[in-house]
Amino acid sequence: MHQIEFRDLTIFIKVAETGNFREAAEATFLSQPALSRRIQRLEEVLGTQLFERTTRKTKLTAVGREFLPKARRMLEEFELSILGIKDMASQQKGSITIACIPTAAFYFLPSVIKAFNEKYPGIRIKILDESANQGLESVIQGDADFGINMAIAQHSEVSFTPLLDDPFVVCMRKDHALAELKEVSWKDLEPYRLISVGRSSGNRLLLDKSIVRDQVNLNSFYEVQHLSTSLGLVETGLGLSIVPKLAMPIGTHSMLTSRPLTGVQIDRSIGLVKRNATPVSPSADLFIQILLEQWSSN
């Protein structure tokens, strides 16, 4: 059985776009009989007719219309992979898209990006700072080359390589009564209003599991969608918030501080997420190598 050749895909797309075998033959520098043979062979490989041929016009069949975007995508991926190899050789061109949960973006990426730019200054980097579920979807759909995400955001189509365990802490104002303690228990939190993130958040799912397991009765009074918003509400004195340690401000903050939770530690595993079905681009692979090198030495 013949295999599909990328040249055949180019020809198929050109015939579909022009609706004319003669024009397509001229555009692809083939004789019309040679082009017809290639289309016929492609139809034999696929086991279906792609075009309805008349004396005046050539139209796509229903299957042909469905196959057209797939053919364009296959051709684009092939061309990008070839460009990626050339870019890797020259180390001057290309781009990488990373889907990263916001709380990990600042912690993981700046030092890696700095080291990467020094070696490959021409490769552009785009960061999608998205929630765990959105970031996972971006990787699965191919909108991102890879992701940095929580272990809770796993799927059969991706692999997860752990990099860091990020413990949850209690965020509070420095003048709060609980700031006098070295660590805080669930019981200590019961008298106070809590600021929590929405139930669709991966962080909320982890916390809810622990609360149910430990039979905790907390006063979740405010609900926000982003951890950064919860920090703002804590700063104004509206309550406490249980957040991943990475969500806390870097360095010394004038108003906020945190305390570890006593008992069984709650943490989230953060790591590298990649598609199983397709390899990452050469540029992305270079970035991942530097990322893993840096975090294996931490």
N, C-alpha and C positions, 0 to 999 in steps of 0.2 A: 504493500500500500504506500502511495506517495505521501510525503509530508508536506504541510503547507509551507511555501517559501514566502519570505517577506516581499520579494519582487511581485509575487502573485497578488498579495494584499494591496500593494501600490497600484497595480493594474486594475483590480476590482474597484478600488475607491475612485480611480480616474473615470472608469466607465460609468459608475454610479453618478458621479458629479456632472459629466458631460451628457449622459444619456445617448452616447453615440460611439460606436466601435471605431469608426474612422478617426474621429477627433482624439479619442483616447490612445489609439495606435500612434498617431503623430506626436502626441505629448509624451509618450513613453518610449519613443524611438524604436518602435516595432512595426513589422508589417501587419496588416490587418489579419491575415490567416494565423500568424504566430500569436497575436493577442487572443484571438478566438480560441486557439488551442489551450492557452494558459487558463482562460476562464473556464473552459470545459473541464480541464484537469482539476481546478479548484472545486468545481461543482461535484466532480466524482469523489474527491477526498471528503467533502462535507456530506455527500449522499443526498443532495437536494439541488433544485434549480434556483439560481439566484436572480436571473433576469427573464423577463418576458420580452421576446424579440419579435418585432414587426418590421415591415419594410421601411417605415418612416421613423420609428422611435424605439428605443430600448428602455424598458422600465424595470425597476426592482420588483421582485415578488415580495410577498409578505415576509418570508424568511430572509430575503435579501435586505429588506429594510431593517429587520431586527439585527442582522449580522453587521451592517455598516458601522454603527458606533463601536462595536466590539473590534472590528478590523482596524478602525482608526486608533483605538486605544492600544491594541497590540503593536501597531506600527510605531506609535508615539513612545511606548515603553522600550521598544527595541532601539529607537534612535537615541532616547535619553541614556540608555545603558552604554551605547557606543560613545556618546558625548562624555558620559561620566568617566569612562576609561581614559579618554583623551585628557579630560580635565585633571584626573588623578595624576597622569604623567606630567602635565605641565604645572599642576598645583596652583593654577592661576584663575580658574573659572569654576562655575558650578554653584549650587545652592543646597541648603539643608533646611528642612522644616522639622521642628521639635515640638511635640505636644507635652507640656509640662504643667503639673498642678502648681498654682501660684505660690504656695508656701515653700515649695522646693526649688522654684526657679532661681531665686536669689542665692540660695545656699549651695546648689549644685553647679550652676552654669557659669557664673562670671570667671572663675579661675580656669575652667576648662576652655571657655571661649577665648580667653587671653592666650593660653598656650597654643590653641589651635590656630588662631590668627597669626601668631608669630611664625608658624610653619607653613600655613596655607593662606596667605593674605588675600587671595582673590576669591575665595569661596564665601558666598554670602550666607547668613544665618537668619532664619525667621523662627520666632518663638510664639507658639500658640499657648498662652497662659489660660488653661481651661480647667474645669472641674474634672474629677476623676472619671465620671461617665462620659463626658464630652471628649476628654483626651483619649480614652480608650477607643471611642468611635472614630476619632480622627485617624488613629493608627490603623484600625481595621479597614476603613474606607480608602486608605492610601493618601489622605490629605496631609499626613505627617509621615516622615521617614521612620521615626520611632518616637517613643514617649518616655517620660519619667513620671511614674505614677505610683499609686498605692497598690499593695498586693490584693486588696479587696476588689480592684477593677481588673479582673481576669476573665479570659474568654478562651474558648477552644481554638480560636484562630490566632492567638498570640502566645508568646513565651514571656516569662517574667524572670529577670535576674536580680535578686535582692542586692541592694547597695548599703542601706542604712535602716536601723530601727529608730523611729522617732517617738519618744514617750509623750503622753498627754500630761499637761500640768494645769494647775489652777492659776488663772490670770486675775490679778487684783491691783487695786491702787496701793501705793506704798503706805498710805495712812489707814488702810483697812485693818480691822481688828485681827484678822487671820494672818496678816503679814508678820505678826509676832511669833508665829509657829514656824518650825523648820520644815514640817510637812503637814499636809492637810488630809483628813479622812472624809469619807462620805458623810459621816455623822456631823462633822464640823460644818458641812455645806448646807445642811437642811434648813437652818433659820434664814438663809439669805436667798434673794432673787438671783436666778441664773439667766444668763444670756446664751442662747443656743442657736446653732445653725439649722437650716431647714432639713426636713426628713429625707430629702433626696440627696443630701450630702453624704459622701462616703465616710467622712469623719463622724457624722451623726450616727450612722449605722453601727460603727465600732463602739461608740459610747453607749448606745441603747442596749446593745448586747450585754455589756458589762453591768449596766444598771439593772437589767432584768435578772441577770445571773446572781448579783449580790443583793437583790431585793431592796434597792435603794429608793427612798422617797424624796425626790428633789423638787424644788419650786422653779420649774422652767417658765419664767414669766415673760421673757422677751424672745422673739425668734427673728433671726436675720438670715440673709442668703450667703453672706461672705464673712470669712473670719476677720478680715480687716475692719468690717463694720462692728463686729462684736468688741474688738479692742477699743474702738472709739467710744462705745457705750460704757465700757468698763472705766475708761479714763474720766468720763463725766460723772462717775459715781453711781451709775444706775444698777450695778450688780456685779456679779462674778461671772467668769466664763471658763469652761474647761476646753483647752485648745492644745494642738500639737506644739511641742517646744519650738519647732521651726517657725511657727507663726508669731512667736514673740519678737519684739523689736531687737535688732542686733545691738549689742553693747549695752551701755547703761542708759536707761530711759528716765526722764525726769519725774514721771508720774506712775509708771507701771512696773510691776514685778511679778514673779511667779513662784509657786511652791509645788514640789512633787506631791503626788497622791500616795497615801499609804496603802498597805495591803498589796493585792495582786496588781502589778504594774500593767497599765493599758498602754499599748504602743501600736504604731502602724508601721508596717514594712514598706519602704519606698525603694523602687528599683527601676530597671530598664525594661521597657515593653517593646517587643518587635513582632512583626507579622511572621507567621510560620511558613506561609505558602510562597512568599517571594523574598529574595534577599534584599537587603538595603542597598542603596546606591553606593558607589565607591567613595564618594565624598562623605556620606553619612557614616560609612564603615570606619573611615579615618578618624572621625570625631569620636565614635564609640570607643575606639582603641585608646584614645587619650583619656576619655572619661573613666574607663575601667582601670587604666594605669594609675590615675590620680587617686581613685577611691580604694584600690587594693592596697595602697601604701598608707592609707589613713588609719 
